[in-house]
């Protein structure tokens, strides 16, 4: 099963990055391959967690697919977990963790593992997905610069 992990330190707070990733309605504006996103439900639970069910439309050249996921947003833990509900995947799960680094930066961890239900789709889309996931982290950092203002990169010497 394909898996992709990325960790990077960004010049935005953990809370800012959590809010940015939780703002799924904006994904078609900047997420690689994402052409549409429809939120079916969004609820806030008594325990402070949020739950979002949404359908994303992805496309590459002549291939178009849609899939529905459920995301659990744990603001206190600065964690978002997204799981496959329906669509062309046998399995899909991605996890975001946001950890403060000093007062104005954070470490963003993104991990995704997935498996297409169709071997043919896996062959056709596999390499495209790998390339897109490698661009995800930069896409979210670029989006943060637009939303929160451009900031100086975080020096690893300070950490």
GUVEX-185037 format. One record per residue: z, y, x of N, C-alpha, C, O in turn; residue number from 1. Coordinates in steps of 0.2 Angstrom, whole numbers, plus 2048, in hexadecimal, padded with zeros to 3 digits. Layout:
BEGIN
r npz:Z&npy:Y&npx:X&capz:Z&capy:Y&capx:X&cpz:Z&cpy:Y&cpx:X&opz:Z&opy:Y&opx:X&i:NUM
...
END
This chain:
BEGIN
r npz:800&npy:7FA&npx:804&capz:800&capy:800&capx:800&cpz:800&cpy:806&cpx:804&opz:804&opy:807&opx:809&i:1
r npz:7FB&npy:80B&npx:803&capz:7FB&capy:811&capx:808&cpz:801&cpy:815&cpx:807&opz:804&opy:816&opx:801&i:2
r npz:804&npy:818&npx:80C&capz:809&capy:81C&capx:80C&cpz:808&cpy:822&cpx:811&opz:805&opy:821&opx:816&i:3
r npz:80A&npy:828&npx:80F&capz:80A&capy:82E&capx:813&cpz:811&cpy:831&cpx:813&opz:814&opy:832&opx:80E&i:4
r npz:813&npy:833&npx:819&capz:819&capy:837&capx:81A&cpz:818&cpy:83D&cpx:81E&opz:814&opy:83D&opx:823&i:5
r npz:81B&npy:843&npx:81C&capz:81A&capy:849&capx:820&cpz:821&cpy:84D&cpx:820&opz:824&opy:84D&opx:81B&i:6
r npz:823&npy:84F&npx:825&capz:829&capy:854&capx:826&cpz:827&cpy:85A&cpx:82A&opz:824&opy:859&opx:82F&i:7
r npz:828&npy:860&npx:827&capz:827&capy:866&capx:82B&cpz:82C&cpy:86B&cpx:829&opz:82F&opy:86B&opx:824&i:8
r npz:82D&npy:86F&npx:82E&capz:832&capy:875&capx:82D&cpz:82E&cpy:87B&cpx:82B&opz:829&opy:87D&opx:82F&i:9
r npz:830&npy:87E&npx:826&capz:82C&capy:884&capx:823&cpz:831&cpy:88A&cpx:823&opz:837&opy:889&opx:822&i:10
r npz:82E&npy:890&npx:823&capz:832&capy:896&capx:823&cpz:834&cpy:899&cpx:81C&opz:833&opy:89F&opx:81A&i:11
r npz:835&npy:894&npx:817&capz:837&capy:895&capx:811&cpz:83D&cpy:891&cpx:80F&opz:83E&opy:88C&opx:812&i:12
r npz:842&npy:894&npx:80B&capz:848&capy:890&capx:809&cpz:847&cpy:889&cpx:806&opz:841&opy:889&opx:802&i:13
r npz:84B&npy:885&npx:806&capz:84B&capy:87F&capx:802&cpz:84A&cpy:880&cpx:7FB&opz:846&opy:87C&opx:7F7&i:14
r npz:84E&npy:885&npx:7F8&capz:84D&capy:886&capx:7F1&cpz:846&cpy:889&cpx:7EF&opz:844&opy:888&opx:7EA&i:15
r npz:844&npy:88D&npx:7F4&capz:83D&capy:890&capx:7F2&cpz:838&cpy:88A&cpx:7F2&opz:833&opy:88A&opx:7EE&i:16
r npz:838&npy:886&npx:7F7&capz:833&capy:880&capx:7F7&cpz:834&cpy:87C&cpx:7F1&opz:82F&opy:879&opx:7EE&i:17
r npz:83A&npy:87A&npx:7EF&capz:83C&capy:876&capx:7E9&cpz:838&cpy:879&cpx:7E3&opz:835&opy:876&opx:7E0&i:18
r npz:839&npy:880&npx:7E2&capz:836&capy:883&capx:7DC&cpz:82F&cpy:883&cpx:7DD&opz:82B&opy:882&opx:7D8&i:19
r npz:82C&npy:884&npx:7E3&capz:825&capy:884&capx:7E3&cpz:822&cpy:87D&cpx:7E1&opz:81D&opy:87D&opx:7DE&i:20
r npz:825&npy:878&npx:7E4&capz:822&capy:871&capx:7E2&cpz:824&cpy:86F&cpx:7DB&opz:820&opy:86C&opx:7D8&i:21
r npz:829&npy:872&npx:7D8&capz:82A&capy:871&capx:7D1&cpz:826&cpy:874&cpx:7CC&opz:825&opy:873&opx:7C6&i:22
r npz:822&npy:879&npx:7CF&capz:81E&capy:87D&capx:7CB&cpz:817&cpy:87A&cpx:7CA&opz:812&opy:87D&opx:7CD&i:23
r npz:817&npy:874&npx:7C7&capz:811&capy:870&capx:7C7&cpz:80B&cpy:873&cpx:7C3&opz:805&opy:871&opx:7C5&i:24
r npz:80C&npy:877&npx:7BF&capz:806&capy:87A&capx:7BB&cpz:802&cpy:87E&cpx:7C0&opz:7FC&opy:87F&opx:7BE&i:25
r npz:804&npy:880&npx:7C6&capz:800&capy:884&capx:7CA&cpz:7FC&cpy:87F&cpx:7CF&opz:7F8&opy:882&opx:7D3&i:26
r npz:7FD&npy:879&npx:7CF&capz:7FA&capy:874&capx:7D4&cpz:7F2&cpy:875&cpx:7D4&opz:7EF&opy:875&opx:7DA&i:27
r npz:7EF&npy:876&npx:7CE&capz:7E8&capy:876&capx:7CF&cpz:7E5&cpy:87C&cpx:7D3&opz:7DF&opy:87C&opx:7D6&i:28
r npz:7E9&npy:881&npx:7D4&capz:7E8&capy:887&capx:7D8&cpz:7E8&cpy:886&cpx:7E0&opz:7E4&opy:889&opx:7E4&i:29
r npz:7EB&npy:880&npx:7E2&capz:7EC&capy:87F&capx:7E9&cpz:7EC&cpy:878&cpx:7EC&opz:7EC&opy:877&opx:7F2&i:30
r npz:7EE&npy:873&npx:7E8&capz:7EF&capy:86D&capx:7EA&cpz:7E8&cpy:869&cpx:7EB&opz:7E4&opy:869&opx:7E6&i:31
r npz:7E7&npy:866&npx:7F1&capz:7E1&capy:863&capx:7F2&cpz:7DF&cpy:85D&cpx:7ED&opz:7E4&opy:859&opx:7EB&i:32
r npz:7D9&npy:85D&npx:7EA&capz:7D7&capy:858&capx:7E6&cpz:7D9&cpy:85A&cpx:7DE&opz:7D6&opy:857&opx:7DA&i:33
r npz:7DE&npy:85E&npx:7DD&capz:7E0&capy:85F&capx:7D7&cpz:7DC&cpy:864&cpx:7D3&opz:7DB&opy:86A&opx:7D5&i:34
r npz:7D9&npy:862&npx:7CD&capz:7D4&capy:866&capx:7C9&cpz:7D8&cpy:868&cpx:7C3&opz:7D6&opy:86E&opx:7C0&i:35
r npz:7DD&npy:865&npx:7C1&capz:7E0&capy:867&capx:7BB&cpz:7E7&cpy:864&cpx:7BA&opz:7E9&opy:85F&opx:7BE&i:36
r npz:7EB&npy:867&npx:7B6&capz:7F2&capy:864&capx:7B6&cpz:7F5&cpy:866&cpx:7AF&opz:7F5&opy:86C&opx:7AD&i:37
r npz:7F7&npy:862&npx:7AB&capz:7F9&capy:863&capx:7A4&cpz:800&cpy:860&cpx:7A4&opz:802&opy:85A&opx:7A5&i:38
r npz:805&npy:865&npx:7A2&capz:80C&capy:863&capx:7A1&cpz:80D&cpy:860&cpx:79A&opz:80C&opy:864&opx:795&i:39
r npz:80F&npy:85A&npx:799&capz:810&capy:858&capx:792&cpz:817&cpy:859&cpx:790&opz:819&opy:85A&opx:78A&i:40
r npz:81C&npy:859&npx:795&capz:823&capy:85A&capx:793&cpz:827&cpy:85D&cpx:799&opz:825&opy:85B&opx:79F&i:41
r npz:82C&npy:861&npx:798&capz:830&capy:863&capx:79D&cpz:837&cpy:864&cpx:79A&opz:838&opy:867&opx:795&i:42
r npz:83C&npy:860&npx:79C&capz:843&capy:861&capx:799&cpz:848&cpy:861&cpx:79F&opz:847&opy:85F&opx:7A5&i:43
r npz:84D&npy:865&npx:79D&capz:853&capy:865&capx:7A1&cpz:859&cpy:861&cpx:79F&opz:85B&opy:862&opx:799&i:44
r npz:85B&npy:85D&npx:7A3&capz:860&capy:858&capx:7A1&cpz:867&cpy:85B&cpx:7A2&opz:868&opy:860&opx:7A6&i:45
r npz:86C&npy:859&npx:79E&capz:873&capy:85B&capx:79F&cpz:876&cpy:85A&cpx:7A6&opz:87A&opy:85E&opx:7A8&i:46
r npz:873&npy:856&npx:7AA&capz:876&capy:855&capx:7B1&cpz:873&cpy:859&cpx:7B6&opz:874&opy:859&opx:7BC&i:47
r npz:86E&npy:85E&npx:7B3&capz:86B&capy:863&capx:7B8&cpz:864&cpy:861&cpx:7BA&opz:861&opy:865&opx:7BD&i:48
r npz:862&npy:85B&npx:7B9&capz:85C&capy:859&capx:7BB&cpz:856&cpy:85A&cpx:7B6&opz:858&opy:85B&opx:7B0&i:49
r npz:850&npy:85B&npx:7B9&capz:84B&capy:85D&capx:7B4&cpz:846&cpy:857&cpx:7B4&opz:846&opy:853&opx:7B9&i:50
r npz:842&npy:856&npx:7AF&capz:83D&capy:851&capx:7AE&cpz:837&cpy:854&cpx:7AC&opz:837&opy:857&opx:7A7&i:51
r npz:831&npy:853&npx:7AF&capz:82B&capy:855&capx:7AE&cpz:826&cpy:84F&cpx:7AD&opz:826&opy:84B&opx:7B1&i:52
r npz:822&npy:84F&npx:7A7&capz:81D&capy:84A&capx:7A7&cpz:816&cpy:84E&cpx:7A6&opz:816&opy:853&opx:7A2&i:53
r npz:812&npy:84C&npx:7AB&capz:80C&capy:850&capx:7AB&cpz:806&cpy:84C&cpx:7AD&opz:807&opy:846&opx:7B0&i:54
r npz:800&npy:84E&npx:7AB&capz:7FA&capy:84A&capx:7AD&cpz:7F6&cpy:84F&cpx:7B2&opz:7F4&opy:855&opx:7B0&i:55
r npz:7F4&npy:84C&npx:7B7&capz:7F0&capy:84F&capx:7BC&cpz:7E9&cpy:84D&cpx:7BC&opz:7E8&opy:847&opx:7BC&i:56
r npz:7E4&npy:851&npx:7BD&capz:7DD&capy:84F&capx:7BE&cpz:7DB&cpy:850&cpx:7C5&opz:7DC&opy:856&opx:7C7&i:57
r npz:7D8&npy:84B&npx:7C8&capz:7D6&capy:84C&capx:7CF&cpz:7CF&cpy:84B&cpx:7CF&opz:7CC&opy:847&opx:7CB&i:58
r npz:7CC&npy:84D&npx:7D4&capz:7C4&capy:84C&capx:7D5&cpz:7C2&cpy:84D&cpx:7DC&opz:7C5&opy:851&opx:7E0&i:59
r npz:7BD&npy:849&npx:7DE&capz:7BA&capy:849&capx:7E4&cpz:7B3&cpy:847&cpx:7E3&opz:7B1&opy:842&opx:7E1&i:60
r npz:7AE&npy:84C&npx:7E4&capz:7A7&capy:84B&capx:7E3&cpz:7A6&cpy:849&cpx:7DC&opz:7A8&opy:84D&opx:7D7&i:61
r npz:7A3&npy:843&npx:7DB&capz:7A2&capy:841&capx:7D4&cpz:7A7&cpy:83D&cpx:7D1&opz:7A7&opy:83B&opx:7CB&i:62
r npz:7AD&npy:83C&npx:7D4&capz:7B2&capy:838&capx:7D2&cpz:7B7&cpy:83C&cpx:7CF&opz:7BA&opy:841&opx:7D2&i:63
r npz:7B9&npy:83B&npx:7C8&capz:7BF&capy:83E&capx:7C5&cpz:7C3&cpy:839&cpx:7C2&opz:7C1&opy:834&opx:7BF&i:64
r npz:7CA&npy:83A&npx:7C3&capz:7CF&capy:836&capx:7C0&cpz:7D5&cpy:83A&cpx:7BE&opz:7D6&opy:840&opx:7C0&i:65
r npz:7D8&npy:837&npx:7B9&capz:7DF&capy:83B&capx:7B7&cpz:7E4&cpy:836&cpx:7B7&opz:7E3&opy:830&opx:7B6&i:66
r npz:7EA&npy:838&npx:7B8&capz:7F0&capy:834&capx:7B8&cpz:7F6&cpy:838&cpx:7B6&opz:7F6&opy:83E&opx:7B7&i:67
r npz:7FB&npy:834&npx:7B3&capz:801&capy:837&capx:7B0&cpz:807&cpy:835&cpx:7B4&opz:807&opy:82F&opx:7B6&i:68
r npz:80B&npy:83A&npx:7B6&capz:811&capy:838&capx:7BA&cpz:817&cpy:83B&cpx:7B6&opz:817&opy:840&opx:7B2&i:69
r npz:81D&npy:839&npx:7B8&capz:823&capy:83C&capx:7B6&cpz:827&cpy:83E&cpx:7BC&opz:828&opy:83A&opx:7C1&i:70
r npz:829&npy:844&npx:7BC&capz:82C&capy:847&capx:7C2&cpz:834&cpy:848&cpx:7C0&opz:835&opy:84B&opx:7BB&i:71
r npz:838&npy:846&npx:7C5&capz:83F&capy:848&capx:7C4&cpz:841&cpy:84D&cpx:7C9&opz:840&opy:84C&opx:7CF&i:72
r npz:844&npy:853&npx:7C7&capz:845&capy:858&capx:7CB&cpz:84D&cpy:859&cpx:7CC&opz:850&opy:85A&opx:7C7&i:73
r npz:84F&npy:858&npx:7D2&capz:856&capy:858&capx:7D3&cpz:858&cpy:85E&cpx:7D7&opz:858&opy:85E&opx:7DD&i:74
r npz:859&npy:864&npx:7D4&capz:85A&capy:86A&capx:7D7&cpz:860&cpy:86A&cpx:7DC&opz:85F&opy:86D&opx:7E2&i:75
r npz:865&npy:867&npx:7DA&capz:86B&capy:867&capx:7DE&cpz:86A&cpy:863&cpx:7E4&opz:86D&opy:865&opx:7EA&i:76
r npz:866&npy:85E&npx:7E4&capz:865&capy:85A&capx:7EA&cpz:85F&cpy:85C&cpx:7ED&opz:85D&opy:859&opx:7F3&i:77
r npz:85B&npy:861&npx:7EB&capz:855&capy:864&capx:7ED&cpz:850&cpy:85E&cpx:7EF&opz:84E&opy:85D&opx:7F4&i:78
r npz:84F&npy:85A&npx:7E9&capz:84B&capy:854&capx:7EA&cpz:846&cpy:854&cpx:7E3&opz:849&opy:855&opx:7DE&i:79
r npz:840&npy:852&npx:7E4&capz:83C&capy:850&capx:7DF&cpz:839&cpy:849&cpx:7E0&opz:836&opy:848&opx:7E5&i:80
r npz:839&npy:845&npx:7DB&capz:836&capy:83F&capx:7DB&cpz:831&cpy:83E&cpx:7D5&opz:832&opy:83F&opx:7CF&i:81
r npz:82B&npy:83C&npx:7D7&capz:825&capy:83C&capx:7D2&cpz:823&cpy:834&cpx:7D2&opz:822&opy:831&opx:7D7&i:82
r npz:822&npy:832&npx:7CC&capz:820&capy:82B&capx:7CB&cpz:81B&cpy:82A&cpx:7C6&opz:81A&opy:82E&opx:7C1&i:83
r npz:816&npy:825&npx:7C8&capz:810&capy:824&capx:7C3&cpz:813&cpy:821&cpx:7BC&opz:817&opy:81E&opx:7BC&i:84
r npz:80F&npy:824&npx:7B7&capz:810&capy:822&capx:7B1&cpz:80A&cpy:81E&cpx:7AE&opz:80B&opy:819&opx:7AB&i:85
r npz:804&npy:821&npx:7AF&capz:7FE&capy:81E&capx:7AD&cpz:7F8&cpy:821&cpx:7B1&opz:7F9&opy:826&opx:7B4&i:86
r npz:7F3&npy:81D&npx:7B1&capz:7ED&capy:81F&capx:7B5&cpz:7EA&cpy:81A&cpx:7BA&opz:7EC&opy:814&opx:7B9&i:87
r npz:7E6&npy:81C&npx:7BF&capz:7E3&capy:817&capx:7C3&cpz:7E7&cpy:814&cpx:7C8&opz:7E4&opy:811&opx:7CD&i:88
r npz:7EE&npy:815&npx:7C8&capz:7F2&capy:812&capx:7CD&cpz:7F6&cpy:80C&cpx:7CB&opz:7F8&opy:80C&opx:7C5&i:89
r npz:7F7&npy:808&npx:7CF&capz:7FB&capy:802&capx:7CE&cpz:802&cpy:805&cpx:7CF&opz:807&opy:803&opx:7CC&i:90
r npz:803&npy:809&npx:7D5&capz:809&capy:80C&capx:7D7&cpz:808&cpy:813&cpx:7DA&opz:803&opy:814&opx:7DD&i:91
r npz:80C&npy:817&npx:7D8&capz:80C&capy:81E&capx:7DB&cpz:813&cpy:821&cpx:7DB&opz:816&opy:821&opx:7D6&i:92
r npz:816&npy:823&npx:7E1&capz:81C&capy:826&capx:7E1&cpz:81C&cpy:82B&cpx:7E7&opz:81A&opy:82A&opx:7EC&i:93
r npz:81E&npy:831&npx:7E5&capz:81F&capy:836&capx:7EB&cpz:826&cpy:839&cpx:7EA&opz:828&opy:83A&opx:7E5&i:94
r npz:828&npy:83B&npx:7F0&capz:82F&capy:83E&capx:7F0&cpz:82F&cpy:844&cpx:7F5&opz:82C&opy:844&opx:7FA&i:95
r npz:832&npy:849&npx:7F2&capz:833&capy:84F&capx:7F6&cpz:83A&cpy:850&cpx:7F7&opz:83E&opy:84F&opx:7F3&i:96
r npz:83C&npy:852&npx:7FE&capz:843&capy:854&capx:7FF&cpz:842&cpy:85B&cpx:803&opz:83E&opy:85C&opx:807&i:97
r npz:847&npy:85F&npx:801&capz:847&capy:866&capx:804&cpz:84E&cpy:867&cpx:807&opz:853&opy:867&opx:803&i:98
r npz:84E&npy:868&npx:80E&capz:855&capy:869&capx:811&cpz:855&cpy:870&cpx:814&opz:850&opy:872&opx:818&i:99
r npz:85A&npy:874&npx:813&capz:85B&capy:87A&capx:816&cpz:85B&cpy:87A&cpx:81E&opz:85E&opy:875&opx:821&i:100
r npz:858&npy:87E&npx:821&capz:858&capy:87F&capx:829&cpz:85A&cpy:886&cpx:82A&opz:855&opy:88B&opx:82A&i:101
r npz:860&npy:888&npx:82B&capz:862&capy:88F&capx:82C&cpz:862&cpy:892&cpx:825&opz:863&opy:88F&opx:820&i:102
r npz:862&npy:899&npx:825&capz:862&capy:89C&capx:81F&cpz:85B&cpy:89E&cpx:81C&opz:85B&opy:89F&opx:816&i:103
r npz:856&npy:89D&npx:820&capz:84F&capy:89F&capx:81D&cpz:84A&cpy:89A&cpx:81E&opz:844&opy:89C&opx:81D&i:104
r npz:84B&npy:894&npx:820&capz:846&capy:88F&capx:821&cpz:849&cpy:888&cpx:81E&opz:84E&opy:887&opx:81B&i:105
r npz:844&npy:883&npx:81D&capz:846&capy:87D&capx:81B&cpz:841&cpy:877&cpx:81E&opz:83C&opy:879&opx:821&i:106
r npz:844&npy:871&npx:81E&capz:840&capy:86C&capx:81F&cpz:83E&cpy:868&cpx:819&opz:841&opy:867&opx:815&i:107
r npz:837&npy:868&npx:819&capz:834&capy:865&capx:813&cpz:831&cpy:85E&cpx:815&opz:82D&opy:85D&opx:819&i:108
r npz:834&npy:859&npx:811&capz:832&capy:852&capx:812&cpz:82E&cpy:850&cpx:80C&opz:830&opy:850&opx:806&i:109
r npz:828&npy:84D&npx:80D&capz:824&capy:84B&capx:808&cpz:821&cpy:844&cpx:809&opz:81F&opy:842&opx:80F&i:110
r npz:823&npy:83F&npx:805&capz:820&capy:838&capx:806&cpz:81D&cpy:836&cpx:7FF&opz:81F&opy:837&opx:7FA&i:111
r npz:817&npy:832&npx:800&capz:814&capy:82F&capx:7FB&cpz:812&cpy:828&cpx:7FC&opz:80F&opy:827&opx:802&i:112
r npz:812&npy:824&npx:7F8&capz:80F&capy:81D&capx:7F8&cpz:80C&cpy:81C&cpx:7F2&opz:80E&opy:81D&opx:7EC&i:113
r npz:806&npy:819&npx:7F2&capz:802&capy:818&capx:7EC&cpz:7FE&cpy:811&cpx:7ED&opz:7FC&opy:80F&opx:7F3&i:114
r npz:7FB&npy:80F&npx:7E8&capz:7F6&capy:809&capx:7E8&cpz:7F2&cpy:80A&cpx:7E1&opz:7F5&opy:80A&opx:7DC&i:115
r npz:7EC&npy:80A&npx:7E2&capz:7E7&capy:80B&capx:7DD&cpz:7E7&cpy:804&cpx:7D9&opz:7E7&opy:7FF&opx:7DD&i:116
r npz:7E6&npy:804&npx:7D3&capz:7E5&capy:7FE&capx:7CF&cpz:7DF&cpy:7FA&cpx:7D0&opz:7DE&opy:7F4&opx:7CF&i:117
r npz:7DA&npy:7FE&npx:7D2&capz:7D3&capy:7FB&capx:7D3&cpz:7D1&cpy:7FB&cpx:7DB&opz:7D2&opy:800&opx:7DE&i:118
r npz:7D0&npy:7F5&npx:7DD&capz:7CE&capy:7F5&capx:7E4&cpz:7C8&cpy:7F9&cpx:7E6&opz:7C7&opy:7FC&opx:7EC&i:119
r npz:7C3&npy:7FA&npx:7E1&capz:7BD&capy:7FE&capx:7E3&cpz:7BF&cpy:806&cpx:7E3&opz:7BD&opy:809&opx:7E8&i:120
r npz:7C4&npy:808&npx:7DF&capz:7C6&capy:80F&capx:7DF&cpz:7CA&cpy:810&cpx:7E5&opz:7CA&opy:815&opx:7E8&i:121
r npz:7CE&npy:80B&npx:7E8&capz:7D2&capy:80B&capx:7EE&cpz:7CD&cpy:80D&cpx:7F4&opz:7CE&opy:811&opx:7F8&i:122
r npz:7C7&npy:809&npx:7F4&capz:7C3&capy:80A&capx:7F9&cpz:7BF&cpy:811&cpx:7F9&opz:7BF&opy:814&opx:7FE&i:123
r npz:7BD&npy:813&npx:7F3&capz:7BA&capy:819&capx:7F2&cpz:7BE&cpy:81F&cpx:7F4&opz:7BD&opy:824&opx:7F7&i:124
r npz:7C5&npy:81F&npx:7F1&capz:7C9&capy:825&capx:7F1&cpz:7CE&cpy:824&cpx:7F7&opz:7D1&opy:829&opx:7F8&i:125
r npz:7CF&npy:81F&npx:7FA&capz:7D4&capy:81E&capx:7FF&cpz:7D4&cpy:823&cpx:804&opz:7D9&opy:826&opx:806&i:126
r npz:7CE&npy:823&npx:808&capz:7CE&capy:828&capx:80D&cpz:7CE&cpy:82F&cpx:80B&opz:7D1&opy:834&opx:80E&i:127
r npz:7CC&npy:831&npx:805&capz:7CC&capy:838&capx:802&cpz:7D4&cpy:839&cpx:801&opz:7D6&opy:83F&opx:803&i:128
r npz:7D7&npy:835&npx:7FE&capz:7DF&capy:836&capx:7FD&cpz:7E2&cpy:837&cpx:803&opz:7E6&opy:83C&opx:804&i:129
r npz:7E1&npy:833&npx:808&capz:7E4&capy:834&capx:80F&cpz:7E3&cpy:83B&cpx:812&opz:7E8&opy:83E&opx:814&i:130
r npz:7DD&npy:83D&npx:811&capz:7DB&capy:844&capx:814&cpz:7DF&cpy:849&cpx:810&opz:7E2&opy:84E&opx:813&i:131
r npz:7DF&npy:848&npx:809&capz:7E2&capy:84D&capx:805&cpz:7EA&cpy:84E&cpx:806&opz:7EC&opy:853&opx:807&i:132
r npz:7ED&npy:848&npx:807&capz:7F4&capy:848&capx:808&cpz:7F6&cpy:84B&cpx:80F&opz:7FB&opy:84E&opx:80F&i:133
r npz:7F1&npy:84B&npx:814&capz:7F3&capy:84E&capx:81A&cpz:7F2&cpy:856&cpx:819&opz:7F5&opy:859&opx:81D&i:134
r npz:7EF&npy:858&npx:814&capz:7EE&capy:85F&capx:813&cpz:7F3&cpy:862&cpx:80E&opz:7F4&opy:868&opx:80D&i:135
r npz:7F7&npy:85D&npx:80B&capz:7FC&capy:85F&capx:806&cpz:801&cpy:864&cpx:809&opz:802&opy:869&opx:806&i:136
r npz:804&npy:862&npx:80E&capz:80A&capy:866&capx:811&cpz:807&cpy:86D&cpx:812&opz:80B&opy:872&opx:811&i:137
r npz:802&npy:86E&npx:815&capz:7FF&capy:875&capx:817&cpz:7FD&cpy:878&cpx:811&opz:7FE&opy:87E&opx:810&i:138
r npz:7FB&npy:875&npx:80B&capz:7F9&capy:878&capx:805&cpz:7FF&cpy:87B&cpx:802&opz:7FF&opy:881&opx:7FF&i:139
r npz:805&npy:878&npx:802&capz:80B&capy:87A&capx:7FF&cpz:80E&cpy:880&cpx:803&opz:811&opy:885&opx:801&i:140
r npz:80D&npy:87F&npx:80A&capz:810&capy:885&capx:80E&cpz:80C&cpy:88B&cpx:80D&opz:80E&opy:891&opx:80D&i:141
r npz:805&npy:88A&npx:80D&capz:801&capy:890&capx:80B&cpz:802&cpy:893&cpx:804&opz:802&opy:899&opx:804&i:142
r npz:804&npy:88F&npx:800&capz:805&capy:891&capx:7F9&cpz:80C&cpy:895&cpx:7F9&opz:80D&opy:89B&opx:7F6&i:143
r npz:811&npy:893&npx:7FD&capz:817&capy:896&capx:7FE&cpz:816&cpy:89D&cpx:801&opz:819&opy:8A2&opx:7FF&i:144
r npz:811&npy:89E&npx:805&capz:810&capy:8A4&capx:808&cpz:80D&cpy:8A9&cpx:803&opz:80F&opy:8AF&opx:804&i:145
r npz:809&npy:8A7&npx:7FF&capz:807&capy:8AB&capx:7F9&cpz:80C&cpy:8AD&cpx:7F4&opz:80C&opy:8B3&opx:7F3&i:146
r npz:810&npy:8A8&npx:7F2&capz:815&capy:8A9&capx:7ED&cpz:81B&cpy:8AD&cpx:7F0&opz:81D&opy:8B2&opx:7ED&i:147
r npz:81D&npy:8AC&npx:7F6&capz:823&capy:8AF&capx:7F9&cpz:822&cpy:8B4&cpx:7FE&opz:827&opy:8B7&opx:800&i:148
r npz:81C&npy:8B5&npx:800&capz:81A&capy:8B9&capx:806&cpz:81A&cpy:8B6&cpx:80C&opz:81E&opy:8B1&opx:80E&i:149
r npz:815&npy:8B8&npx:810&capz:814&capy:8B4&capx:817&cpz:81A&cpy:8B6&cpx:81B&opz:81D&opy:8BB&opx:81C&i:150
r npz:81C&npy:8B0&npx:81F&capz:822&capy:8B1&capx:823&cpz:820&cpy:8AE&cpx:82A&opz:81C&opy:8AA&opx:82B&i:151
r npz:824&npy:8B0&npx:82F&capz:823&capy:8AD&capx:836&cpz:824&cpy:8A6&cpx:836&opz:829&opy:8A4&opx:832&i:152
r npz:820&npy:8A2&npx:839&capz:822&capy:89B&capx:83A&cpz:829&cpy:89A&cpx:83D&opz:82B&opy:89E&opx:841&i:153
r npz:82B&npy:894&npx:83B&capz:832&capy:892&capx:83E&cpz:831&cpy:88F&cpx:845&opz:82D&opy:88B&opx:846&i:154
r npz:835&npy:892&npx:849&capz:835&capy:890&capx:850&cpz:839&cpy:88A&cpx:851&opz:83F&opy:88A&opx:84F&i:155
r npz:837&npy:884&npx:853&capz:83B&capy:87E&capx:854&cpz:840&cpy:87F&cpx:859&opz:845&opy:87B&opx:85A&i:156
r npz:83F&npy:884&npx:85E&capz:844&capy:885&capx:863&cpz:84B&cpy:888&cpx:860&opz:850&opy:887&opx:862&i:157
r npz:84A&npy:88B&npx:85A&capz:850&capy:88E&capx:856&cpz:854&cpy:888&cpx:852&opz:85A&opy:889&opx:851&i:158
r npz:851&npy:883&npx:851&capz:854&capy:87E&capx:84D&cpz:858&cpy:879&cpx:851&opz:85B&opy:874&opx:84E&i:159
END
